[in-house]
Amino acid sequence: MNFVFTGFKIYIHNKIMQLEKNKEKKIFILAGETSGDYIGSCIMKGVKDNAKNIKFFGIGGALMEKEGLNSIYDINEFNVIGFLNTIIKIKKLKNYINEIIKTIFKEKPNVVITIDTKGFSLALAKSLKTAFKNSKFKCPLIHFVPPTIWAYGKSRIKKWKNLHDELICLYKIEEEIFKKYDTKCIYLGNPVIDKFLSFEKVKNLKINHIYDPQKINCLLLPGSRSSEIKYIVPEFIKLIKNSNYEIKNLNWIIPTTKSQYSYLISKFHGIMSNSIKIIILEDNYDVFKYADVAIACSGTITLELVLFKVPTIAVYKTDFLSAFIGRIMVNFKNVILPNFLLNENAIPFLFQEKCNHNQIETHLKSYINNINVRKKLFKKYSKNILSNMNYINSKSTNFTNNSGKKIMNLINNSYK
């Protein structure tokens, strides 16, 4: 009799579990900048590939909205960089945290996912943990792209330890770095490399209207944030004007985001010509395959350029206070992503006062004068990064699929 009763209890439990799994799942997901928007769109694709009946709400950009996100705020409100900008917006950001927590408790999602936007994501997670203690409702917290302690100081890791149910990194080497500080952090692949590999397989890409096979095609990438662009664009304009006399046969291509496109058109209006093209990168990503050289605002874009074997010069300029504090806090040996992943000074970095049109032009000339040597070198860099990130020796490294599985496993296991 006990055996029958036990079997019935198991049957009922399994039925309840099945009903829970088949119910609509709500996922709160937050990305506060362009790079996070792309990562978020990949995560959402992965979840949809591994589950049905999913509702996404939170904060994201056009790519996440395309995947079905109901964005409750404009992503640009959270796109804060630099110490001065953070101080200016701190009260507003605190108000957003309170409003977001109210929304989360109203909607009761199955999981809360934050992507990059580290200061805001950290504050949100801490506030949620506190709120969970005083409520019957709680859900798992997942964070993608943990603090870059290898570039901005190891002391930051203490704030993140044991805060999330899952901490997910984008670079294989980070697993070991975080392990040294007794913090679990898992690597599931990298969306930038996934995207690169998908474009590598495609042949006969059509961007003839953008690049010029008779000229040296130089990419100028001033960043995706307004706070970056306003400092770097004036130097790019001076570079173009001056280089027209110093370096012949250049075709300037300026990829940007949809949100910054009109602004850049207005800034370059006075010098626009057939040799200067401003394009939306999202619609012309294959331009990387045909570029000869690139000058890029430091960030994830430098990794993309190296993967495409494009000889690259990294630049960065900001306000005086942010630059001053940055010199104290930042490990400049590791701040350029490919340099960190390769453990060598593969890409020169022109920061603040060095980020001027004269120094940029000097490096550009050096690259152009040795362009074939540079291309061979960056081909080697690309291969080494793919190997270090486990994309050559493993067929199962796929960020989109792996992140979707991880999230759904976490949700389903929370019912047990």
DOPAGU-80359 format. One record per residue (C-alpha): residue number from 1; chain; x, y, z. Coordinates in Angstrom, 1 decimal. Each point is the difference from the previous one (the first is absolute). Example, Ala and Ser with C-alpha at 12.3 -4.5 7.8 and 13.67 -1.06 7.14 Angstrom:
residues 2
REC    i  ch       x       y       z
REC    1   A    12.3    -4.5     7.8
REC    2   A     1.4     3.4    -0.7
***
This chain:
residues 416
REC    i  ch       x       y       z
REC    1   A     0.0     0.0     0.0
REC    2   A     2.9     2.4     0.9
REC    3   A     1.6    -0.9    -3.3
REC    4   A    -3.2     1.0    -1.9
REC    5   A    -0.3     3.2     2.0
REC    6   A     3.7     0.9    -0.7
REC    7   A    -0.4    -0.7    -3.7
REC    8   A    -3.1     2.2    -0.1
REC    9   A     1.9     2.9     1.8
REC   10   A     2.8    -0.3    -2.6
REC   11   A    -2.5     0.0    -2.8
REC   12   A    -1.8     3.1     1.3
REC   13   A     3.4     1.7     0.6
REC   14   A     1.1    -0.7    -3.5
REC   15   A    -3.3     1.3    -1.4
REC   16   A     0.3     3.2     1.9
REC   17   A     3.6     0.4    -1.2
REC   18   A    -1.1    -0.5    -3.6
REC   19   A    -2.8     2.6     0.4
REC   20   A     2.5     2.4     1.4
REC   21   A     2.5    -0.5    -2.8
REC   22   A    -2.7     0.5    -2.6
REC   23   A    -1.3     3.2     1.5
REC   24   A     1.0     3.3    -1.5
REC   25   A     3.5     1.0     1.2
REC   26   A     0.7     3.6     0.7
REC   27   A     3.6     1.2    -0.4
REC   28   A     1.2     3.4     1.1
REC   29   A     3.1     0.9    -2.0
REC   30   A     2.0     3.2     0.2
REC   31   A     2.7     1.4    -2.3
REC   32   A     1.1     3.6     0.2
REC   33   A     2.2     0.5    -3.0
REC   34   A     0.4    -1.0    -3.7
REC   35   A     2.4    -2.9     0.7
REC   36   A    -2.3    -1.3     2.7
REC   37   A    -3.0     0.3    -2.4
REC   38   A     1.7    -2.4    -2.4
REC   39   A     0.9    -2.4     2.8
REC   40   A    -3.6     0.2     1.2
REC   41   A    -1.4    -0.8    -3.4
REC   42   A     2.2    -3.1    -0.2
REC   43   A    -1.1    -1.1     3.5
REC   44   A    -3.7     0.4    -1.0
REC   45   A     0.5    -2.0    -3.2
REC   46   A     1.6    -2.8     2.1
REC   47   A    -2.9     0.0     2.5
REC   48   A    -2.6    -0.2    -2.8
REC   49   A     1.9    -2.8    -1.7
REC   50   A    -0.2    -2.0     3.3
REC   51   A    -3.5     0.9     1.2
REC   52   A    -3.4     1.1    -1.0
REC   53   A    -2.5     2.5     1.4
REC   54   A     2.6     2.6     1.2
REC   55   A    -0.8     3.6     0.8
REC   56   A     3.0     2.5     0.2
REC   57   A    -0.2     3.4     1.6
REC   58   A     2.6     2.4     1.3
REC   59   A     2.5     2.4    -1.6
REC   60   A     1.7    -0.4    -3.3
REC   61   A     0.6     1.4    -3.5
REC   62   A    -1.3    -0.6    -3.5
REC   63   A     1.6    -3.5    -0.3
REC   64   A    -1.6    -1.3     3.2
REC   65   A    -3.4     1.6    -0.9
REC   66   A     0.3    -1.8    -3.3
REC   67   A     0.2    -3.3     1.9
REC   68   A    -3.2     0.9     1.9
REC   69   A     1.1     2.1     3.0
REC   70   A    -2.6     2.4     1.5
REC   71   A     2.4     2.7     1.0
REC   72   A    -1.3     2.1     2.9
REC   73   A     2.7     2.7    -0.3
REC   74   A     2.2     1.5    -2.7
REC   75   A     3.4    -1.8     0.0
REC   76   A     1.8     3.3    -0.4
REC   77   A    -1.0     1.0     3.5
REC   78   A     2.3    -2.7     1.4
REC   79   A     2.9     0.6    -2.5
REC   80   A     2.3     1.7     2.5
REC   81   A     3.7     0.0    -0.2
REC   82   A     2.7     2.0     1.8
REC   83   A     0.1     1.1     3.6
REC   84   A    -1.4     3.5    -0.6
REC   85   A    -3.0    -1.2    -1.9
REC   86   A    -0.7    -2.6     2.7
REC   87   A     0.0     2.6     2.7
REC   88   A    -2.3     2.3    -2.0
REC   89   A    -2.5    -2.8    -0.6
REC   90   A     0.2    -1.9     3.3
REC   91   A    -3.2     1.3     1.5
REC   92   A    -1.9    -0.8    -3.2
REC   93   A     1.4    -3.5    -0.1
REC   94   A    -1.0    -0.7     3.6
REC   95   A    -3.5     1.0    -0.9
REC   96   A     0.1    -2.4    -2.9
REC   97   A     1.1    -2.8     2.3
REC   98   A    -3.0     0.6     2.3
REC   99   A    -2.4     0.1    -3.0
REC  100   A     1.5    -3.2    -1.5
REC  101   A    -0.3    -1.9     3.3
REC  102   A    -3.7     1.0     0.2
REC  103   A    -0.5    -1.3    -3.5
REC  104   A     1.8    -3.3     0.7
REC  105   A    -2.1    -0.6     3.1
REC  106   A    -3.2     0.8    -1.9
REC  107   A     0.8    -2.3    -3.0
REC  108   A     1.8    -2.7     2.1
REC  109   A     2.4    -1.3    -2.7
REC  110   A     1.5    -3.5     0.1
REC  111   A     3.5     1.5    -0.2
REC  112   A     1.7     3.4    -0.1
REC  113   A     2.9     0.4    -2.4
REC  114   A     2.4     3.0    -0.2
REC  115   A     2.6     0.5    -2.6
REC  116   A     3.1     2.1     0.5
REC  117   A    -0.9     3.6     1.2
REC  118   A     1.9    -1.1     3.0
REC  119   A    -0.6     2.8     2.5
REC  120   A    -3.8     0.1    -0.6
REC  121   A    -0.3    -3.8    -0.2
REC  122   A     1.9    -0.4     3.3
REC  123   A    -2.2     2.5     1.8
REC  124   A    -3.2    -1.6    -1.4
REC  125   A     1.1    -3.5     1.1
REC  126   A     0.8     1.2     3.5
REC  127   A    -3.3     1.8     0.3
REC  128   A    -1.9    -3.1    -1.3
REC  129   A     1.8    -2.3     2.5
REC  130   A    -1.1     2.3     2.8
REC  131   A    -3.6     0.2    -1.3
REC  132   A    -0.1    -3.8    -0.3
REC  133   A     0.7    -0.5     3.7
REC  134   A    -3.1     1.9     0.9
REC  135   A    -2.3    -1.6    -2.5
REC  136   A    -1.5    -3.4    -0.9
REC  137   A     1.1     0.6    -3.6
REC  138   A     3.6    -0.6    -1.2
REC  139   A     1.5    -1.2    -3.2
REC  140   A     3.5    -0.9    -1.3
REC  141   A     2.4     2.8    -1.0
REC  142   A     2.4    -0.4    -3.0
REC  143   A     2.6     2.4    -1.1
REC  144   A     1.9    -0.1    -3.3
REC  145   A     3.3     1.8    -0.4
REC  146   A     1.5     0.4     3.5
REC  147   A     2.3     2.8     1.0
REC  148   A     3.2     0.1    -1.9
REC  149   A     2.3    -0.5     3.0
REC  150   A     2.9    -0.7    -2.3
REC  151   A    -0.2     3.6    -1.2
REC  152   A    -1.7     2.0     2.8
REC  153   A     1.2    -1.5     3.3
REC  154   A    -0.5    -3.3     1.9
REC  155   A    -1.6     1.8     3.0
REC  156   A    -3.3     0.2    -2.0
REC  157   A    -0.6    -3.7     0.2
REC  158   A    -0.9     0.1     3.7
REC  159   A    -3.2     1.9    -0.8
REC  160   A    -1.1    -2.7    -2.5
REC  161   A     0.9    -3.1     2.0
REC  162   A    -3.1    -2.2     0.8
REC  163   A    -2.4     2.6    -1.3
REC  164   A    -1.4    -1.8    -3.0
REC  165   A    -1.2    -3.5    -0.6
REC  166   A     2.1    -0.1    -3.2
REC  167   A     2.9     2.3    -1.1
REC  168   A     0.8    -0.5    -3.7
REC  169   A     3.1     1.3    -1.7
REC  170   A     0.8     0.4    -3.7
REC  171   A     3.7    -0.9     0.1
REC  172   A     1.3    -3.4     0.8
REC  173   A     3.0     1.3     2.0
REC  174   A    -2.4     1.8     2.5
REC  175   A    -1.2    -3.4     1.4
REC  176   A     3.5    -0.5     1.5
REC  177   A     0.4     3.6     1.1
REC  178   A    -3.2     0.0     2.0
REC  179   A     0.7    -3.5     1.4
REC  180   A     3.2     1.4     1.6
REC  181   A    -2.2     2.3     2.0
REC  182   A    -2.4    -2.8     1.0
REC  183   A    -2.8     1.3    -2.3
REC  184   A    -1.9    -2.2    -2.4
REC  185   A    -0.1     1.3    -3.5
REC  186   A    -0.8    -2.1    -3.1
REC  187   A     0.9     0.4    -3.6
REC  188   A    -2.7    -1.0    -2.6
REC  189   A     1.6     1.4    -3.1
REC  190   A     0.1     3.5    -1.5
REC  191   A    -2.7     1.7    -2.1
REC  192   A     2.6     2.1    -1.9
REC  193   A     1.8    -3.1    -1.2
REC  194   A    -3.2    -1.7    -0.8
REC  195   A    -0.9     2.9    -2.3
REC  196   A     3.5     0.1    -1.5
REC  197   A    -0.1    -3.7    -0.9
REC  198   A    -3.5     0.4    -1.6
REC  199   A     1.4     2.7    -2.3
REC  200   A     3.2    -1.9    -0.7
REC  201   A    -2.1    -2.7    -1.6
REC  202   A    -1.8     2.4    -2.4
REC  203   A     1.5     0.7    -3.4
REC  204   A    -0.6     2.7    -2.6
REC  205   A    -1.2     2.6     2.5
REC  206   A    -1.3     3.1    -1.8
REC  207   A     1.4     3.3     1.3
REC  208   A     1.5     1.4    -3.2
REC  209   A    -1.7     3.3     0.6
REC  210   A     2.0     0.4     3.2
REC  211   A     3.5    -1.2    -0.5
REC  212   A     2.4     0.8    -2.8
REC  213   A     2.3    -2.7    -1.3
REC  214   A     2.3     2.6    -1.6
REC  215   A     0.5     1.8     3.3
REC  216   A     1.1    -0.7     3.6
REC  217   A    -3.2    -0.5     1.9
REC  218   A     0.3     1.5     3.5
REC  219   A    -2.7    -0.5     2.6
REC  220   A    -0.6     2.8     2.6
REC  221   A    -2.0    -1.2     3.0
REC  222   A    -0.6     2.8     2.5
REC  223   A    -2.0    -2.1     2.5
REC  224   A    -3.7    -0.6     0.7
REC  225   A    -0.5     2.4     3.0
REC  226   A    -0.6     3.7    -0.4
REC  227   A     2.5     0.7     2.8
REC  228   A     2.8    -1.8    -2.1
REC  229   A    -0.9     1.3    -3.4
REC  230   A     0.0     3.7     0.9
REC  231   A     3.7    -0.2     1.0
REC  232   A     1.3    -2.2    -2.8
REC  233   A    -1.9     1.3    -3.0
REC  234   A     1.8     3.4    -0.1
REC  235   A     3.3    -1.9    -0.2
REC  236   A    -1.3    -2.2    -2.8
REC  237   A    -1.1     3.0    -2.0
REC  238   A     3.5     1.6     0.4
REC  239   A     1.6    -3.3    -0.9
REC  240   A    -2.0    -0.2    -3.3
REC  241   A     0.7     3.6    -0.9
REC  242   A     3.7    -0.3     0.7
REC  243   A     0.4    -3.5    -1.5
REC  244   A    -1.4     1.1    -3.3
REC  245   A     3.3     1.8    -0.5
REC  246   A     2.3    -2.5     1.7
REC  247   A    -1.5    -3.4    -1.0
REC  248   A    -1.4    -0.5    -3.4
REC  249   A    -2.5    -2.5    -1.3
REC  250   A    -2.0    -0.4     3.2
REC  251   A    -3.7    -1.1     0.2
REC  252   A    -1.5     1.0     3.4
REC  253   A    -2.8    -2.2     1.3
REC  254   A    -1.7     1.1     3.3
REC  255   A    -2.3    -2.8     1.4
REC  256   A    -2.4     1.0     2.8
REC  257   A    -3.2    -0.9     1.7
REC  258   A    -3.5     1.1    -1.2
REC  259   A    -0.3     2.3     3.0
REC  260   A     3.2     1.8    -0.8
REC  261   A    -0.3     0.1    -3.8
REC  262   A    -1.7     3.4    -0.4
REC  263   A     2.4     1.6     2.6
REC  264   A     3.0    -1.2    -2.0
REC  265   A    -1.4     1.1    -3.3
REC  266   A    -0.4     3.5     1.5
REC  267   A     3.5     0.1     1.4
REC  268   A     1.7    -1.2    -3.2
REC  269   A    -2.3     2.0    -2.3
REC  270   A     2.6     2.7    -0.8
REC  271   A     2.6    -2.5    -1.3
REC  272   A    -2.2    -2.7    -1.6
REC  273   A     1.2    -1.4    -3.3
REC  274   A     0.1    -3.2    -2.1
REC  275   A     2.9    -1.1     2.2
REC  276   A    -1.9     0.4     3.3
REC  277   A    -2.9    -2.4     0.7
REC  278   A    -2.1    -0.1     3.2
REC  279   A    -1.9    -3.3     0.3
REC  280   A    -2.1    -1.9     2.5
REC  281   A     2.2    -2.9     1.2
REC  282   A    -2.9    -2.2     0.8
REC  283   A    -1.0    -0.1    -3.6
REC  284   A     3.5    -0.1    -1.4
REC  285   A     1.9    -2.3     2.4
REC  286   A     1.8    -1.7    -2.9
REC  287   A     2.0     3.2    -0.5
REC  288   A     2.5    -1.5     2.4
REC  289   A     0.9    -2.6    -2.5
REC  290   A     1.2     2.5    -2.5
REC  291   A     1.7     2.6     2.2
REC  292   A     3.8     0.6    -0.3
REC  293   A     0.5     1.8     3.3
REC  294   A    -2.1     1.4     2.9
REC  295   A     0.1     2.7     2.6
REC  296   A    -2.5    -0.9     2.8
REC  297   A    -1.2     1.2     3.3
REC  298   A     1.2    -2.5     2.6
REC  299   A    -2.6    -2.7     0.8
REC  300   A    -1.4    -3.2    -1.3
REC  301   A     0.3     1.3    -3.5
REC  302   A     3.8    -0.5     0.2
REC  303   A    -0.6    -3.7     0.5
REC  304   A    -2.3    -0.2    -3.1
REC  305   A     2.5     1.8    -2.1
REC  306   A     2.9    -2.3     1.0
REC  307   A    -2.2    -3.1    -0.7
REC  308   A    -0.5     1.4    -3.5
REC  309   A     3.8     0.4    -0.2
REC  310   A    -0.3     3.8    -0.4
REC  311   A     3.2     1.9     1.1
REC  312   A    -1.4     2.2     2.7
REC  313   A     1.0     3.1     2.1
REC  314   A    -2.0     0.5     3.2
REC  315   A    -0.8     3.5     1.2
REC  316   A    -1.9     1.5     3.0
REC  317   A    -0.7     3.5     1.2
REC  318   A    -2.3     1.2     2.9
REC  319   A    -0.5     2.8     2.5
REC  320   A     2.9     1.1     2.1
REC  321   A    -1.3    -1.4     3.3
REC  322   A    -0.8    -3.5    -1.5
REC  323   A     3.4    -0.1    -1.6
REC  324   A     1.8     1.0     3.2
REC  325   A    -1.8    -2.7     2.0
REC  326   A     0.5    -2.5    -2.8
REC  327   A     3.8     0.4     0.1
REC  328   A    -0.1    -0.9     3.7
REC  329   A    -2.5    -3.0    -0.3
REC  330   A     0.5    -1.5    -3.4
REC  331   A     2.6    -2.6    -0.9
REC  332   A     0.9     1.4    -3.5
REC  333   A     1.9    -3.2    -0.9
REC  334   A    -3.3    -1.9     0.0
REC  335   A    -2.6     2.6    -0.8
REC  336   A     0.0    -0.7    -3.7
REC  337   A    -1.8    -3.3    -0.3
REC  338   A     2.1    -1.8    -2.7
REC  339   A     3.2     1.0     1.8
REC  340   A    -1.3    -1.7     3.2
REC  341   A    -1.2    -3.1    -1.9
REC  342   A     3.3    -0.3    -1.9
REC  343   A     2.2     1.1     3.0
REC  344   A     2.0     2.3    -2.3
REC  345   A    -0.1     3.6    -1.2
REC  346   A    -1.7    -0.9    -3.3
REC  347   A    -2.0     3.2    -0.4
REC  348   A     1.5     3.5     0.8
REC  349   A    -2.2     2.1     2.3
REC  350   A    -0.2     3.8    -0.2
REC  351   A    -1.6     1.3     3.2
REC  352   A    -1.1     3.5     0.8
REC  353   A     2.7     2.5    -1.0
REC  354   A     1.5    -2.6    -2.4
REC  355   A    -3.3    -0.3    -1.7
REC  356   A     0.6     2.8    -2.4
REC  357   A     0.0     0.1    -3.7
REC  358   A     3.7     0.4    -0.3
REC  359   A     0.9    -3.1     2.0
REC  360   A    -2.9    -2.0    -1.6
REC  361   A     1.4     1.0    -3.5
REC  362   A     3.5    -1.1     1.0
REC  363   A    -1.2    -3.5     0.9
REC  364   A    -2.2    -0.1    -3.0
REC  365   A     2.9     0.8    -2.4
REC  366   A     2.1    -2.8     1.7
REC  367   A    -2.8    -2.5    -0.5
REC  368   A    -0.6     1.0    -3.7
REC  369   A     3.8    -0.1    -0.8
REC  370   A     0.1    -3.6     1.3
REC  371   A    -3.6    -1.1    -0.7
REC  372   A     0.8    -3.5    -1.3
REC  373   A     2.2    -0.8     3.1
REC  374   A    -2.7     1.4     2.3
REC  375   A    -2.7    -2.1    -1.7
REC  376   A     2.0    -3.2     0.5
REC  377   A     0.6     0.9     3.6
REC  378   A    -3.7     0.6     0.7
REC  379   A    -0.9    -3.3    -1.7
REC  380   A     2.2    -1.7     2.6
REC  381   A    -1.7     2.0     2.8
REC  382   A    -3.5    -1.1    -1.3
REC  383   A     0.9    -3.7     0.0
REC  384   A     1.6     0.2     3.5
REC  385   A    -3.1     1.7     1.5
REC  386   A    -2.3    -2.6    -1.5
REC  387   A     2.2    -2.8     1.4
REC  388   A     0.2     1.7     3.5
REC  389   A    -3.8     0.4     0.1
REC  390   A    -0.6    -3.7    -0.8
REC  391   A    -1.5     0.6    -3.4
REC  392   A     2.5    -2.1    -2.0
REC  393   A     0.2    -3.2     2.2
REC  394   A    -3.7    -0.2     1.0
REC  395   A    -3.1    -0.4    -2.1
REC  396   A    -2.3     0.7     3.0
REC  397   A     1.1     3.6     0.6
REC  398   A    -3.0     2.1    -1.0
REC  399   A    -1.1     2.9     2.2
REC  400   A    -3.6     0.3    -1.2
REC  401   A    -0.9    -3.6     0.4
REC  402   A     2.0    -0.5     3.3
REC  403   A    -1.4     3.1     1.7
REC  404   A    -3.6    -1.0    -1.0
REC  405   A     0.5    -3.4     1.5
REC  406   A     1.6     1.3     3.2
REC  407   A    -2.9     2.5     0.6
REC  408   A    -2.7    -2.6    -0.6
REC  409   A     1.7    -2.6     2.2
REC  410   A     0.2     2.6     2.8
REC  411   A    -3.7     0.9    -0.4
REC  412   A    -1.1    -3.7    -0.1
REC  413   A     2.1    -1.0     2.9
REC  414   A    -1.5     2.7     2.1
REC  415   A    -3.3    -1.9     0.0
REC  416   A     1.6    -3.1     1.6
***
